[in-house]
Amino acid sequence: MSTKRARQYALKTVLYLALGVGAAVILLPYIWMVSASFKPEGQTFTASLEFIPKNPTFNSYLKAWQANQVLRQMLNSFIVAGSETLCVVTTSVLAGYAFARLRFPGRNLIFLLVLGVMMIPFQVLVIPAFIIVKNLGWINTYQGLVVPHAVMAFGIFLMRQFFLSIPSELEDAGRIDGCNRLGLLLRIAVPLSAPAIATLSIFAFTNSWNDFLWPLITTTSPQMRTIQVGLAALKGGGSGEAADWAVLMATGTMASLPVLVVYLALQRHFTKGIVMTGLKG
């Protein structure tokens, strides 16, 4: 083996070891959570770190499943996350296509303003957004949870960059066939942008599903809570009740599954979407 090949092999080995260590650091808390969800009540915490329960049981999952509020909170999260994802994809596709293909006064300035919004954390906008939602009478409603997140600046940026990578000759051919601007978007641009739309859907669904702050301040009844707020309530913070950690871990495991399913369903488009979404323009 030559010196150059030996050096390349050593670098690859170090890289794979580093990636393996990083993956282990990320996955170990999730592995422990799943393991703890199968442990009997009172045995969640042990002196030594146990990833394989000695006496596994499904009692924690049965307790979590039998709790009506948990099922309702999961349903609320599905409704809110699904609605937000649909809204974000729709607004991002329309706005991204307009910035990429239409010529209108102030286009570049408006796009720079959109990029500027990406740099403002949502926590800064919580108070004015809450006041608007309260004045509209949307507290403790689905529209109050969904509408403030119906537009994502990152989604507009992502779709705009992808549309710029689509050859304009394809749209010229569509115009020759008699397509108007909306037809070009729906029949040419959208089908070709499936990888970017899948990528955006994963980001939008994950952000909405894991959101805690906004549902916490805009919901006042347990029936309207999302699962993330419900998980915080299960810890029994100020209620004086001890938390059932096994049930909490079981609920957390169930709450993680939808995001995993969405990623697995769209992951074949995810990497392709990231790679193909260039920085042209």
C-alpha positions as CSV (number, residue, x, y, z in Angstrom):
1,M,0.0,0.0,0.0
2,S,1.4,3.4,-1.0
3,T,1.9,6.2,1.5
4,K,-0.8,8.3,-0.2
5,R,-3.4,5.5,0.0
6,A,-2.4,4.8,3.6
7,R,-2.9,8.4,4.5
8,Q,-6.3,8.5,2.8
9,Y,-7.3,5.3,4.6
10,A,-6.2,6.8,8.0
11,L,-8.2,10.0,7.3
12,K,-11.3,8.1,6.4
13,T,-11.0,5.9,9.5
14,V,-10.7,9.0,11.7
15,L,-13.6,10.6,10.0
16,Y,-15.8,7.6,10.4
17,L,-14.8,7.3,14.1
18,A,-15.7,10.9,14.7
19,L,-19.0,10.6,12.9
20,G,-19.7,7.4,15.0
21,V,-19.0,9.2,18.2
22,G,-21.2,12.1,17.2
23,A,-24.0,9.8,16.3
24,A,-23.7,7.9,19.6
25,V,-23.8,11.2,21.6
26,I,-27.0,12.2,19.7
27,L,-28.7,8.9,19.9
28,L,-27.9,7.8,23.5
29,P,-30.6,10.0,25.1
30,Y,-33.2,8.7,22.7
31,I,-32.2,5.1,23.3
32,W,-32.4,5.7,27.1
33,M,-35.8,7.3,26.7
34,V,-37.2,4.3,24.8
35,S,-35.6,1.9,27.3
36,A,-37.0,3.8,30.3
37,S,-40.5,3.7,28.7
38,F,-40.5,-0.1,29.0
39,K,-39.3,-0.3,32.7
40,P,-41.7,-1.0,35.5
41,E,-42.9,1.9,37.6
42,G,-40.3,3.0,40.2
43,Q,-37.4,1.4,38.2
44,T,-36.8,4.2,35.7
45,F,-33.7,5.5,37.5
46,T,-31.0,3.0,38.5
47,A,-27.5,3.3,39.9
48,S,-26.0,2.0,36.7
49,L,-26.9,3.0,33.2
50,E,-29.2,0.4,31.8
51,F,-30.3,0.4,28.1
52,I,-32.0,-3.0,28.2
53,P,-34.8,-3.3,30.8
54,K,-34.6,-6.4,33.0
55,N,-38.4,-6.8,33.2
56,P,-39.8,-4.9,30.2
57,T,-43.5,-4.0,30.3
58,F,-46.0,-2.1,28.2
59,N,-47.9,-0.7,31.2
60,S,-46.5,2.8,30.7
61,Y,-47.7,2.9,27.1
62,L,-51.1,1.6,28.2
63,K,-51.4,4.3,30.9
64,A,-50.4,7.0,28.4
65,W,-52.8,5.6,25.7
66,Q,-55.7,5.5,28.2
67,A,-55.2,9.1,29.2
68,N,-57.7,11.0,27.0
69,Q,-55.8,14.2,27.2
70,V,-52.7,12.7,25.7
71,L,-54.7,11.4,22.7
72,R,-56.4,14.8,22.3
73,Q,-53.0,16.5,22.5
74,M,-51.5,14.2,19.8
75,L,-54.5,15.0,17.6
76,N,-54.1,18.7,18.2
77,S,-50.4,18.5,17.2
78,F,-51.3,16.5,14.0
79,I,-53.9,19.2,13.1
80,V,-51.6,22.1,13.8
81,A,-48.4,20.6,12.3
82,G,-50.3,19.4,9.2
83,S,-52.0,22.7,8.7
84,E,-48.9,24.7,9.2
85,T,-46.9,22.5,6.8
86,L,-49.6,22.9,4.1
87,C,-49.7,26.7,4.5
88,V,-45.9,27.0,4.6
89,V,-45.4,24.9,1.4
90,T,-48.2,26.8,-0.4
91,T,-47.0,30.3,0.5
92,S,-43.3,29.4,0.0
93,V,-44.0,27.9,-3.5
94,L,-46.0,31.0,-4.6
95,A,-43.6,33.6,-3.2
96,G,-40.5,31.7,-4.2
97,Y,-41.7,31.4,-7.8
98,A,-42.6,35.1,-7.9
99,F,-39.1,36.1,-6.7
100,A,-37.4,33.7,-9.1
101,R,-39.4,34.2,-12.3
102,L,-41.4,37.4,-12.2
103,R,-40.0,40.9,-12.8
104,F,-41.6,43.6,-10.8
105,P,-40.4,46.9,-9.1
106,G,-38.7,46.4,-5.8
107,R,-38.3,42.6,-6.2
108,N,-34.7,42.5,-4.9
109,L,-35.5,44.9,-2.0
110,I,-38.5,42.9,-0.9
111,F,-36.4,39.7,-1.1
112,L,-33.7,41.2,1.1
113,L,-36.4,42.1,3.6
114,V,-37.6,38.5,3.6
115,L,-34.0,37.4,4.3
116,G,-33.8,39.9,7.1
117,V,-36.9,38.3,8.7
118,M,-34.9,35.1,8.9
119,M,-32.5,36.8,11.3
120,I,-35.2,37.9,13.8
121,P,-36.0,35.2,16.4
122,F,-39.7,34.5,16.9
123,Q,-39.3,35.2,20.6
124,V,-38.9,38.9,19.7
125,L,-42.3,38.8,17.9
126,V,-44.2,36.8,20.6
127,I,-45.8,39.9,22.3
128,P,-47.1,41.7,19.2
129,A,-48.2,38.4,17.7
130,F,-50.1,37.5,20.9
131,I,-51.8,40.9,21.0
132,I,-53.0,40.5,17.4
133,V,-54.2,37.0,18.0
134,K,-56.0,38.1,21.2
135,N,-57.7,41.0,19.5
136,L,-58.9,38.7,16.8
137,G,-60.4,36.4,19.4
138,W,-58.2,33.5,18.3
139,I,-56.9,32.5,21.8
140,N,-57.4,28.8,22.4
141,T,-58.2,28.1,18.7
142,Y,-56.6,26.2,15.9
143,Q,-56.3,29.4,13.7
144,G,-54.5,31.1,16.5
145,L,-52.0,28.3,16.6
146,V,-51.5,28.0,12.8
147,V,-51.9,31.4,11.2
148,P,-48.9,33.2,12.8
149,H,-46.6,30.4,11.4
150,A,-48.3,30.1,8.0
151,V,-45.4,31.9,6.2
152,M,-41.8,30.8,6.7
153,A,-39.0,33.1,5.4
154,F,-36.6,30.2,5.1
155,G,-39.2,28.3,3.0
156,I,-39.5,31.3,0.6
157,F,-35.7,31.4,0.3
158,L,-35.4,27.7,-0.2
159,M,-38.0,27.5,-3.0
160,R,-36.7,30.6,-4.7
161,Q,-33.2,29.1,-4.9
162,F,-34.6,25.9,-6.3
163,F,-36.8,27.6,-8.9
164,L,-33.7,29.5,-10.1
165,S,-32.0,26.2,-10.8
166,I,-34.8,25.1,-13.2
167,P,-33.8,25.9,-16.8
168,S,-35.9,28.7,-18.3
169,E,-36.1,26.8,-21.6
170,L,-38.6,24.4,-20.0
171,E,-41.0,27.3,-19.3
172,D,-40.4,28.7,-22.8
173,A,-41.5,25.3,-24.2
174,G,-44.6,25.5,-21.9
175,R,-45.5,28.9,-23.2
176,I,-45.3,27.6,-26.8
177,D,-47.8,24.9,-25.8
178,G,-50.2,27.7,-24.5
179,C,-49.5,27.6,-20.7
180,N,-50.1,30.7,-18.7
181,R,-48.0,31.7,-15.7
182,L,-50.1,29.6,-13.3
183,G,-49.9,26.6,-15.7
184,L,-46.2,26.9,-15.9
185,L,-46.0,26.9,-12.1
186,L,-48.3,23.9,-11.6
187,R,-47.3,21.8,-14.6
188,I,-43.6,22.4,-14.8
189,A,-42.1,24.1,-11.8
190,V,-43.9,22.3,-9.0
191,P,-43.4,18.7,-10.3
192,L,-39.7,19.4,-10.8
193,S,-39.4,20.9,-7.3
194,A,-40.6,17.8,-5.5
195,P,-37.2,17.3,-3.7
196,A,-37.3,20.9,-2.4
197,I,-40.9,20.7,-1.4
198,A,-40.2,17.4,0.5
199,T,-37.2,19.1,2.3
200,L,-39.4,22.1,3.2
201,S,-42.2,19.8,4.4
202,I,-39.8,18.0,6.8
203,F,-38.5,21.3,8.2
204,A,-42.0,22.8,8.6
205,F,-43.6,19.7,10.2
206,T,-40.7,19.2,12.6
207,N,-40.6,22.9,13.7
208,S,-44.4,22.9,14.2
209,W,-44.5,19.6,16.0
210,N,-41.7,20.5,18.4
211,D,-43.0,24.1,19.0
212,F,-43.6,24.7,22.7
213,L,-43.6,28.5,23.4
214,W,-46.4,29.6,21.1
215,P,-48.9,26.8,22.0
216,L,-48.1,27.4,25.7
217,I,-49.1,31.1,25.7
218,T,-52.1,30.8,23.2
219,T,-53.9,27.8,24.8
220,T,-55.7,27.9,28.1
221,S,-57.5,24.6,28.2
222,P,-56.0,21.1,28.3
223,Q,-58.2,20.1,25.3
224,M,-56.4,22.6,23.1
225,R,-52.8,21.8,24.2
226,T,-50.4,20.3,21.8
227,I,-48.3,17.2,22.9
228,Q,-45.2,19.3,23.7
229,V,-47.1,21.4,26.2
230,G,-48.8,18.2,27.5
231,L,-45.4,16.6,28.1
232,A,-44.3,19.6,30.2
233,A,-47.6,19.3,32.2
234,L,-46.9,15.5,32.8
235,K,-43.8,16.4,34.9
236,G,-46.2,17.9,37.5
237,G,-44.2,21.0,37.9
238,G,-46.2,23.2,40.3
239,S,-49.0,20.8,41.1
240,G,-47.3,19.0,43.9
241,E,-47.7,15.6,42.3
242,A,-44.7,13.4,41.6
243,A,-44.1,12.8,37.9
244,D,-44.6,9.3,36.6
245,W,-41.3,9.1,34.6
246,A,-42.1,5.9,32.9
247,V,-45.3,7.3,31.5
248,L,-43.5,10.5,30.6
249,M,-40.9,8.5,28.7
250,A,-43.6,6.5,27.0
251,T,-45.4,9.6,25.9
252,G,-42.2,11.2,24.8
253,T,-41.5,8.1,22.6
254,M,-44.9,8.3,21.1
255,A,-44.5,12.0,20.5
256,S,-41.2,11.4,18.6
257,L,-42.7,8.8,16.2
258,P,-44.6,11.1,13.9
259,V,-41.5,13.2,13.1
260,L,-39.5,10.0,12.4
261,V,-42.3,8.7,10.2
262,V,-42.4,11.9,8.2
263,Y,-38.7,11.9,7.8
264,L,-38.5,8.3,6.7
265,A,-41.4,8.9,4.2
266,L,-39.6,11.9,2.6
267,Q,-35.9,11.2,3.3
268,R,-35.2,9.9,-0.3
269,H,-36.0,13.4,-1.4
270,F,-34.4,15.2,1.5
271,T,-30.7,14.9,0.5
272,K,-31.5,15.4,-3.2
273,G,-33.4,18.6,-2.3
274,I,-30.5,20.0,-0.2
275,V,-27.9,19.2,-2.9
276,M,-30.0,20.5,-5.8
277,T,-31.0,23.8,-4.1
278,G,-28.1,25.9,-5.2
279,L,-27.3,29.5,-4.4
280,K,-27.8,30.9,-7.9
281,G,-28.8,34.5,-8.1
